[in-house]
Amino acid sequence: MKIKIQENALTNDELKSALEAQFPNYKINFGGAKLIQIAKTGTIGATALVRKNSIIINGNFPSISSRVVFMLCVILLGFLIPLIIYFAAFHGKMKSVEKEVVAFIKEKYADKLLK
């Protein structure tokens, strides 16, 4: 989900510290220079990317290793079986984490959002 913000209104470090304060049970760390990984469990989480004019939040596997395992399953088992497993076991939970994070950002940074 893409949230439009004022230009340069938010930094990665500011968002990471706010997320850590709001979600103490989640593991939150940087997955590169601009990507924030939010992990509820080892396989359920979201990623947040702070850009100049927006924040992009997607439900996703929270670590590189879990993404690699999923891609290896796609390569070895074909496309259909891992896709069915993904939607049955992971997609709904990832979307719920994404919605929690988006709701928090919209509430906390309402003055910095564009309408």
C-alpha positions as CSV (number, residue, x, y, z in Angstrom):
1,M,0.0,0.0,0.0
2,K,1.3,3.4,-0.9
3,I,0.9,6.3,1.5
4,K,1.7,9.8,0.1
5,I,3.5,12.1,2.5
6,Q,5.0,15.5,2.3
7,E,8.4,15.8,0.7
8,N,11.1,14.6,3.0
9,A,8.7,14.6,6.0
10,L,9.9,11.3,7.4
11,T,13.2,9.4,7.6
12,N,13.9,5.7,7.9
13,D,15.3,6.0,11.4
14,E,12.3,8.0,12.6
15,L,9.9,5.5,11.2
16,K,11.9,2.5,12.6
17,S,12.0,3.9,16.1
18,A,8.2,4.7,16.0
19,L,7.4,1.2,14.8
20,E,9.6,-0.3,17.5
21,A,7.8,1.7,20.1
22,Q,4.3,0.7,18.8
23,F,5.0,-2.9,18.1
24,P,7.4,-4.2,20.8
25,N,6.7,-7.9,20.0
26,Y,7.7,-7.5,16.4
27,K,11.3,-7.8,15.2
28,I,12.1,-4.6,13.2
29,N,15.4,-4.1,11.4
30,F,16.8,-2.6,8.2
31,G,17.0,-4.8,5.1
32,G,19.3,-2.4,3.2
33,A,19.8,1.3,3.1
34,K,16.1,2.2,2.6
35,L,14.1,-1.0,3.4
36,I,12.6,-1.6,6.9
37,Q,11.7,-5.3,7.6
38,I,8.9,-5.8,10.1
39,A,8.7,-9.5,11.3
40,K,5.7,-10.7,13.3
41,T,7.1,-14.3,13.1
42,G,9.8,-15.9,11.0
43,T,7.5,-16.2,8.0
44,I,4.9,-13.5,8.5
45,G,5.7,-9.8,8.2
46,A,5.9,-6.7,6.1
47,T,8.4,-4.4,4.5
48,A,8.3,-0.6,4.5
49,L,10.2,1.6,2.0
50,V,10.4,5.3,2.8
51,R,10.8,7.4,-0.3
52,K,10.9,11.1,-0.9
53,N,7.1,11.6,-1.3
54,S,5.7,8.3,-0.1
55,I,5.9,5.3,2.1
56,I,5.3,1.9,0.5
57,I,4.2,-0.9,2.8
58,N,3.8,-4.5,1.6
59,G,2.9,-7.7,3.3
60,N,5.9,-9.9,2.6
61,F,8.3,-12.5,3.9
62,P,10.3,-10.6,6.5
63,S,13.8,-12.0,5.7
64,I,15.8,-12.7,2.7
65,S,16.2,-16.4,3.7
66,S,12.5,-17.0,3.8
67,R,12.1,-15.3,0.4
68,V,14.8,-17.5,-1.0
69,V,13.2,-20.6,0.3
70,F,9.9,-19.6,-1.2
71,M,11.5,-19.0,-4.6
72,L,13.3,-22.3,-4.5
73,C,9.9,-24.0,-3.8
74,V,8.6,-22.2,-6.9
75,I,11.5,-23.4,-9.0
76,L,11.5,-27.0,-7.7
77,L,7.7,-27.6,-7.4
78,G,6.4,-25.4,-10.2
79,F,4.3,-22.3,-9.9
80,L,0.8,-23.6,-8.9
81,I,1.5,-25.6,-5.8
82,P,3.6,-22.9,-4.0
83,L,1.1,-20.3,-5.0
84,I,-1.8,-22.3,-3.5
85,I,0.3,-22.8,-0.3
86,Y,1.2,-19.1,-0.2
87,F,-2.4,-17.9,-0.4
88,A,-3.7,-20.6,2.0
89,A,-1.1,-20.2,4.7
90,F,0.6,-16.8,4.4
91,H,-1.1,-14.1,2.4
92,G,-4.0,-13.3,4.8
93,K,-1.6,-13.0,7.8
94,M,0.8,-10.8,5.8
95,K,-2.0,-8.5,4.8
96,S,-3.2,-8.1,8.4
97,V,0.4,-7.1,9.5
98,E,0.4,-4.6,6.5
99,K,-2.9,-3.2,7.6
100,E,-1.8,-2.8,11.2
101,V,1.4,-0.9,10.1
102,V,-0.6,1.3,7.7
103,A,-3.2,2.2,10.3
104,F,-0.5,3.1,12.8
105,I,1.4,5.3,10.3
106,K,-1.8,7.1,9.2
107,E,-2.7,7.7,12.8
108,K,0.7,8.8,14.1
109,Y,1.8,10.9,11.1
110,A,-1.6,12.4,10.1
111,D,-0.1,15.9,9.9
112,K,2.6,14.8,7.4
113,L,0.3,13.0,5.0
114,L,-1.0,14.4,1.7
115,K,-4.7,14.2,1.1
